[in-house]
């Protein structure tokens, strides 16, 4: 008999700092890309090793090393050895189930973010962990897979637009965080698109499919909250940080991202309340529908109970029932049936029970 274990099961029993990849496995090789720049120059590399990536750095430049793919634990270990990173930091990079957070060390800062990807037309959310290391002259980003998330920032650096080329690694880290947070606004728009048709179904003709959609989006909102809620705490800690790696001029921009995170957090709380309200409306709608059905059945029962009584009385097979011998008894009893039934219906309508 086979037993299914979660991705974190492979970490069970291992000592702290053990380098084990926890997350989805694709089998693809890790890809390293390097952008080395200052205000007057820019060089782009695709090194084959950690040593080559480090050698790409020029004098008085900022080097952005982007690592895509975390299954090669040896690569992460080499980066840790070269920059004297704490083993627990390397462990957190490889464990993609981390909560968004900031950890400060003497020579570097470690940041964990969540990239939330909401499939268009689908109520399915994908969560990717992005780890950022800020060192003197270096910024490392570690991602689970490759996509176009940082393409716009990469092109901004290549074309020299904005302040990135004129600033240090702290500003580059801010730009990376800002890029991730901006995606949350796209997520907000997609949530609007996903929720609107559910609201329409809820008001017009709710059914089991509506309940399934509400429950599905409610589950996704829980995942969104896990990625968004800790972000305010993380950014507030960055703004308050006394680390020499964060310049005072950069904290102005970090405060702006913090404001964005607050807005996103408030919006997600509103969506959570909205989805909970939709579930309550659905349950109330189902309950009201059931009440309507029960009311109709109760009216029918109330009308037919006296008729059943009369029919039962005159259905008895006693020999000396005087009405049975009268020629007008049959139409008379039908008249009583109509009068009793009609009278009860009239009475129910007068009382607004129908």
C-alpha positions as CSV (number, residue, x, y, z in Angstrom):
1,X,0.0,0.0,0.0
2,X,1.5,3.3,-1.1
3,X,1.3,6.4,1.1
4,X,1.4,9.9,-0.4
5,X,3.5,12.5,1.4
6,X,3.7,16.2,0.9
7,X,6.7,18.0,-0.5
8,X,8.0,18.8,3.0
9,X,8.2,15.2,4.0
10,X,11.7,14.9,2.5
11,X,12.9,17.4,5.1
12,X,11.6,15.4,8.0
13,X,14.4,14.2,10.4
14,X,17.2,16.3,8.7
15,X,19.3,18.7,10.8
16,X,18.8,22.5,10.4
17,X,20.5,23.9,7.3
18,X,20.2,20.8,5.2
19,X,20.0,21.8,1.6
20,X,17.0,20.0,0.1
21,X,14.7,21.4,-2.5
22,X,11.1,21.5,-1.4
23,X,8.7,22.5,-4.1
24,X,7.5,21.4,-7.6
25,X,10.1,19.6,-9.6
26,X,10.4,20.0,-13.4
27,X,13.7,18.4,-14.1
28,X,14.9,21.5,-16.0
29,X,18.5,22.7,-15.4
30,X,19.0,25.9,-13.4
31,X,19.5,29.0,-15.6
32,X,21.8,31.9,-14.5
33,X,21.6,35.4,-16.1
34,X,23.7,38.4,-15.0
35,X,23.3,42.1,-15.6
36,X,26.3,44.2,-14.6
37,X,25.8,47.9,-14.9
38,X,26.5,51.4,-13.7
39,X,25.4,54.8,-15.1
40,X,27.8,54.7,-18.1
41,X,28.1,51.0,-18.9
42,X,26.1,47.8,-19.1
43,X,27.1,44.2,-19.7
44,X,24.8,41.2,-20.0
45,X,26.1,37.6,-19.4
46,X,24.8,34.1,-19.3
47,X,27.5,32.4,-17.2
48,X,27.7,28.6,-16.8
49,X,28.8,28.6,-13.2
50,X,28.8,30.6,-9.9
51,X,32.4,31.5,-10.4
52,X,31.7,32.9,-13.8
53,X,28.8,34.9,-12.5
54,X,31.0,36.5,-9.8
55,X,33.7,37.3,-12.2
56,X,31.2,39.2,-14.4
57,X,31.2,42.0,-11.9
58,X,33.1,45.1,-12.9
59,X,34.5,47.9,-10.8
60,X,32.0,50.3,-9.3
61,X,29.1,48.4,-10.8
62,X,25.9,46.8,-9.6
63,X,25.5,43.1,-10.5
64,X,22.1,41.5,-10.7
65,X,22.4,37.7,-10.7
66,X,19.0,36.0,-11.5
67,X,18.8,32.3,-10.8
68,X,15.8,30.5,-12.3
69,X,15.3,26.9,-11.1
70,X,16.1,25.7,-7.6
71,X,16.5,21.9,-8.1
72,X,20.3,22.2,-8.3
73,X,21.1,22.3,-4.6
74,X,24.8,22.3,-5.5
75,X,24.5,25.6,-7.2
76,X,22.8,27.2,-4.2
77,X,25.5,25.7,-1.9
78,X,28.3,27.2,-4.0
79,X,26.7,30.7,-3.9
80,X,26.4,30.3,-0.1
81,X,30.1,29.3,0.3
82,X,31.3,32.1,-1.9
83,X,29.4,34.8,-0.1
84,X,29.6,33.2,3.4
85,X,25.8,32.9,3.6
86,X,24.2,31.3,6.6
87,X,23.1,27.7,6.0
88,X,19.5,28.5,7.2
89,X,19.3,31.2,4.5
90,X,20.2,28.7,1.8
91,X,17.7,26.3,3.3
92,X,15.0,28.9,3.1
93,X,15.9,29.6,-0.6
94,X,15.4,26.0,-1.5
95,X,12.2,25.6,0.7
96,X,9.5,27.3,-1.4
97,X,6.9,27.0,1.4
98,X,8.3,30.0,3.2
99,X,6.3,32.9,4.5
100,X,7.2,36.4,3.1
101,X,9.8,37.8,5.4
102,X,12.9,39.9,5.9
103,X,16.0,38.7,7.7
104,X,18.9,41.1,8.4
105,X,22.5,40.0,8.7
106,X,25.7,42.0,9.0
107,X,26.8,41.7,5.4
108,X,23.5,41.0,3.6
109,X,19.7,41.1,3.7
110,X,17.5,38.2,2.8
111,X,13.9,38.8,1.6
112,X,11.2,36.3,0.6
113,X,8.3,37.3,-1.6
114,X,5.4,35.5,-3.2
115,X,4.5,36.0,-6.9
116,X,0.8,35.3,-7.2
117,X,-0.3,34.2,-10.7
118,X,-4.1,34.0,-11.3
119,X,-5.0,32.2,-14.5
120,X,-7.2,34.2,-16.8
121,X,-10.6,32.6,-17.1
122,X,-9.8,30.1,-14.3
123,X,-10.3,30.2,-10.6
124,X,-6.8,28.7,-10.0
125,X,-4.0,30.5,-8.3
126,X,-0.3,29.6,-8.7
127,X,2.2,30.8,-6.1
128,X,5.9,31.2,-6.8
129,X,8.5,32.0,-4.2
130,X,11.0,34.7,-5.0
131,X,14.1,35.0,-2.8
132,X,16.2,38.2,-2.8
133,X,19.7,38.6,-1.4
134,X,21.1,42.1,-1.1
135,X,24.9,42.3,-0.7
136,X,27.5,44.9,-1.3
137,X,27.5,45.4,-5.1
138,X,25.3,42.4,-5.7
139,X,21.6,41.5,-5.8
140,X,20.7,37.8,-6.2
141,X,17.1,36.7,-7.1
142,X,16.2,33.1,-6.9
143,X,13.0,31.9,-8.7
144,X,11.3,28.5,-9.1
145,X,10.9,28.8,-12.9
146,X,11.4,31.2,-15.8
147,X,8.8,33.6,-17.1
148,X,8.5,37.3,-18.1
149,X,8.0,38.8,-14.6
150,X,11.2,40.8,-14.7
151,X,11.4,41.5,-18.4
152,X,10.2,45.0,-18.1
153,X,12.7,45.8,-15.3
154,X,15.4,44.1,-17.3
155,X,14.7,46.3,-20.3
156,X,14.5,49.4,-18.2
157,X,18.0,48.8,-17.0
158,X,19.2,48.0,-20.6
159,X,17.7,51.2,-22.0
160,X,18.9,53.3,-19.0
161,X,15.4,54.6,-18.2
162,X,14.6,55.7,-14.6
163,X,17.0,55.7,-11.6
164,X,18.1,52.1,-11.6
165,X,21.4,52.7,-13.5
166,X,22.2,55.7,-11.3
167,X,21.6,53.9,-8.0
168,X,22.9,51.1,-5.9
169,X,21.9,47.5,-5.2
170,X,19.3,48.7,-2.7
171,X,17.4,50.6,-5.3
172,X,17.5,47.5,-7.6
173,X,16.0,45.4,-4.8
174,X,13.3,48.1,-4.4
175,X,12.6,47.9,-8.2
176,X,12.3,44.1,-8.0
177,X,9.9,44.3,-5.0
178,X,7.9,47.0,-6.7
179,X,7.6,44.8,-9.9
180,X,6.2,41.9,-7.8
181,X,3.8,44.2,-5.9
182,X,2.6,45.8,-9.1
183,X,1.5,42.3,-10.3
184,X,-0.8,42.2,-7.3
185,X,-2.9,45.0,-8.9
186,X,-3.2,42.8,-12.0
187,X,-4.4,40.1,-9.7
188,X,-6.9,42.5,-8.2
189,X,-8.4,43.1,-11.7
190,X,-8.5,39.4,-12.5
191,X,-10.4,38.8,-9.2
192,X,-13.0,41.4,-10.3
193,X,-13.4,39.5,-13.6
194,X,-13.7,36.2,-11.8
195,X,-16.2,37.3,-9.1
196,X,-18.5,39.4,-11.3
197,X,-20.1,36.4,-13.2
198,X,-20.5,34.5,-9.9
199,X,-22.4,37.4,-8.5
200,X,-24.7,37.5,-11.6
201,X,-25.4,33.8,-11.2
202,X,-26.0,34.2,-7.5
203,X,-28.7,36.9,-8.1
204,X,-30.4,35.2,-11.1
205,X,-30.3,31.4,-10.7
206,X,-27.9,30.0,-8.1
207,X,-27.1,26.3,-8.3
208,X,-24.5,23.8,-7.3
209,X,-22.1,25.2,-9.9
210,X,-22.4,28.6,-8.2
211,X,-21.6,27.1,-4.8
212,X,-18.6,25.2,-6.3
213,X,-17.3,28.5,-7.8
214,X,-17.7,30.4,-4.5
215,X,-15.9,27.7,-2.6
216,X,-13.1,27.5,-5.1
217,X,-12.5,31.2,-5.1
218,X,-12.7,31.3,-1.3
219,X,-9.9,28.7,-1.2
220,X,-7.8,30.8,-3.6
221,X,-8.4,33.9,-1.5
222,X,-6.9,32.1,1.5
223,X,-3.7,31.5,-0.6
224,X,-3.7,35.2,-1.7
225,X,-4.0,36.3,1.9
226,X,-1.0,34.2,2.9
227,X,1.1,35.9,0.3
228,X,-0.1,39.4,0.7
229,X,-0.7,39.9,4.5
230,X,2.9,39.5,5.6
231,X,4.1,41.9,2.9
232,X,3.2,45.0,5.0
233,X,5.3,43.7,7.9
234,X,8.2,43.0,5.6
235,X,8.2,46.4,3.9
236,X,7.7,48.2,7.3
237,X,10.8,46.4,8.6
238,X,12.8,47.4,5.5
239,X,11.8,51.1,6.0
240,X,12.9,50.9,9.6
241,X,16.0,49.0,8.9
242,X,19.4,50.5,10.1
243,X,21.3,48.3,7.7
244,X,24.1,50.1,5.8
245,X,22.9,48.3,2.7
246,X,19.8,50.4,2.5
247,X,20.3,54.1,1.7
248,X,18.1,56.7,3.2
249,X,17.1,57.9,-0.3
250,X,15.8,54.4,-1.2
251,X,13.6,54.3,1.9
252,X,11.4,57.0,0.3
253,X,10.6,54.5,-2.5
254,X,10.2,51.7,-0.1
255,X,7.5,53.7,1.8
256,X,5.7,54.1,-1.5
257,X,5.7,50.3,-2.1
258,X,4.5,49.9,1.5
259,X,1.5,52.1,0.7
260,X,0.8,49.9,-2.3
261,X,1.0,46.9,-0.1
262,X,-1.5,48.4,2.3
263,X,-3.9,49.1,-0.5
264,X,-3.6,45.6,-1.8
265,X,-4.1,44.2,1.6
266,X,-7.2,46.2,2.2
267,X,-8.5,45.2,-1.2
268,X,-7.9,41.5,-0.5
269,X,-9.7,41.9,2.9
270,X,-12.7,43.4,1.0
271,X,-12.7,40.5,-1.5
272,X,-12.6,38.0,1.4
273,X,-15.6,39.7,3.0
274,X,-17.3,39.9,-0.4
275,X,-16.8,36.1,-1.0
276,X,-18.0,35.3,2.5
277,X,-21.1,37.5,1.9
278,X,-21.7,35.7,-1.4
279,X,-21.7,32.3,0.4
280,X,-24.2,33.7,2.9
281,X,-26.4,35.0,0.1
282,X,-26.2,31.6,-1.6
283,X,-27.2,29.7,1.6
284,X,-30.0,32.3,2.3
285,X,-31.2,31.9,-1.3
286,X,-31.3,28.1,-1.0
287,X,-33.0,28.4,2.4
288,X,-35.6,30.8,0.9
289,X,-36.2,28.5,-2.0
290,X,-36.7,25.6,0.3
291,X,-39.1,27.6,2.4
292,X,-41.2,28.5,-0.7
293,X,-41.4,24.8,-1.6
294,X,-42.4,23.9,2.0
295,X,-45.0,26.7,2.0
296,X,-46.6,25.4,-1.2
297,X,-46.6,21.8,0.1
298,X,-48.0,22.9,3.5
299,X,-50.8,24.8,1.7
300,X,-51.7,21.7,-0.3
301,X,-51.7,19.6,2.8
302,X,-53.8,22.1,4.7
303,X,-56.4,22.2,1.9
304,X,-56.6,18.4,1.5
305,X,-56.6,17.5,5.2
306,X,-60.3,18.5,5.7
307,X,-61.2,17.0,2.3
308,X,-59.5,13.8,3.3
309,X,-61.4,13.8,6.5
310,X,-64.8,14.2,4.7
311,X,-63.9,11.6,2.1
312,X,-62.8,9.2,4.9
313,X,-66.1,9.7,6.8
314,X,-68.3,9.0,3.7
315,X,-66.0,6.2,2.6
316,X,-67.0,4.1,5.6
317,X,-69.0,1.0,4.8
318,X,-71.7,1.3,7.5
319,X,-75.2,0.2,6.4
320,X,-77.2,2.9,8.3
321,X,-75.6,6.1,7.1
322,X,-78.6,8.3,6.1
323,X,-76.8,10.4,3.5
324,X,-75.9,7.5,1.4
325,X,-79.5,6.9,0.3
326,X,-80.2,10.5,-0.7
327,X,-80.2,11.2,-4.4
328,X,-78.5,14.6,-4.0
329,X,-75.8,13.4,-1.5
330,X,-73.1,12.9,-4.1
331,X,-73.3,16.4,-5.7
332,X,-73.7,17.9,-2.2
333,X,-70.5,16.4,-0.9
334,X,-68.7,17.7,-4.0
335,X,-70.1,21.1,-3.2
336,X,-68.8,20.8,0.3
337,X,-65.3,19.8,-1.1
338,X,-65.2,22.9,-3.4
339,X,-66.4,25.2,-0.7
340,X,-64.0,24.0,1.9
341,X,-61.0,24.0,-0.5
342,X,-61.9,27.3,-2.0
343,X,-62.5,28.9,1.4
344,X,-59.1,27.8,2.7
345,X,-57.3,29.1,-0.4
346,X,-59.2,32.4,0.0
347,X,-58.3,32.6,3.6
348,X,-54.6,31.9,2.9
349,X,-54.5,34.6,0.3
350,X,-56.1,37.1,2.7
351,X,-53.4,36.4,5.2
352,X,-50.7,36.7,2.5
353,X,-49.6,33.1,2.9
354,X,-49.8,32.6,-0.8
